[in-house]
Amino acid sequence: MSYEIVESCVNCWACEPLCPSQAIFEARPHFLIDAKKCTECEGDFAEPQCAGICPIEGAILNPFGELANPPGSLTGIPPERLEEVMAEIQAR
């Protein structure tokens, strides 16, 4: 099993140099992960490096098809509160 980069990837290059197994490669229209090479960072890191560095919430799926970096993971703002928080920020 391996992690997967999905179409919301913006090709920012943040993840590619961090992959200890060199499983991430540039493709069109976005980066991909070679499932045969992906080790899920086991033996190298406690957390998957691609999901930890990705600046796009929801761009990486774990081996179970779940979001590895779900909405709110970067900001700490729960998705159900995002609209309210944005309104507060704009009101300043």
C-alpha positions in Angstrom: 0.0 0.0 0.0 1.1 3.6 -0.5 0.1 7.2 -0.2 -1.4 8.9 -3.2 -1.3 12.4 -4.5 -4.5 13.5 -6.1 -5.5 16.2 -8.6 -5.6 19.1 -6.2 -1.8 19.0 -6.1 -0.3 22.2 -7.5 3.1 20.9 -8.3 4.8 23.1 -5.6 7.8 20.6 -5.3 7.6 20.6 -1.4 7.2 16.9 -1.1 9.5 15.5 -3.8 12.8 16.2 -2.1 11.6 14.9 1.3 10.6 11.5 0.2 13.1 9.0 1.7 12.3 6.3 -0.9 12.3 8.7 -3.9 8.8 7.5 -4.7 7.4 10.9 -5.7 7.8 12.0 -9.3 6.7 14.8 -11.5 3.9 13.9 -13.9 1.1 15.6 -15.7 -1.0 17.2 -14.5 0.4 16.8 -11.0 3.0 14.8 -8.9 2.4 11.2 -8.4 3.7 8.5 -6.0 5.1 5.3 -7.3 3.3 2.7 -5.2 6.1 0.1 -5.7 8.6 2.5 -4.1 6.5 4.1 -1.4 7.4 2.8 2.1 5.0 5.2 3.9 8.2 6.5 5.5 8.3 3.4 7.8 11.7 3.0 9.2 12.7 6.6 8.3 10.1 8.9 9.9 7.3 8.6 12.4 5.0 10.5 10.0 4.7 10.5 6.2 6.8 13.4 5.0 4.7 14.1 1.9 1.5 14.7 4.0 3.4 16.7 6.6 4.9 19.2 4.2 2.0 19.5 1.7 0.6 23.0 1.6 -2.7 21.9 0.0 -5.2 20.4 2.3 -6.7 17.2 0.9 -4.1 16.6 -1.8 -2.7 13.4 -0.3 -4.5 10.2 0.5 -3.3 7.6 3.0 -3.2 3.9 2.0 -6.8 3.6 3.0 -8.0 6.3 0.7 -8.6 8.8 3.5 -7.3 12.4 3.5 -3.8 12.4 5.0 -4.0 16.2 5.3 -7.7 17.0 5.7 -9.3 20.4 5.7 -8.3 22.3 8.8 -5.0 20.4 9.2 -2.9 23.4 8.2 -4.9 26.2 9.9 -6.2 24.4 12.9 -9.7 25.8 12.0 -12.4 23.1 11.8 -14.0 23.2 8.4 -17.4 23.8 10.0 -16.1 27.1 11.5 -14.1 28.3 8.5 -16.8 30.6 7.1 -17.3 32.2 10.6 -13.6 32.7 11.1 -13.1 34.2 7.7 -15.9 36.6 8.3 -14.2 37.6 11.6 -10.9 38.2 9.9 -12.4 40.3 7.1 -14.3 42.4 9.7 -11.0 43.5 11.2 
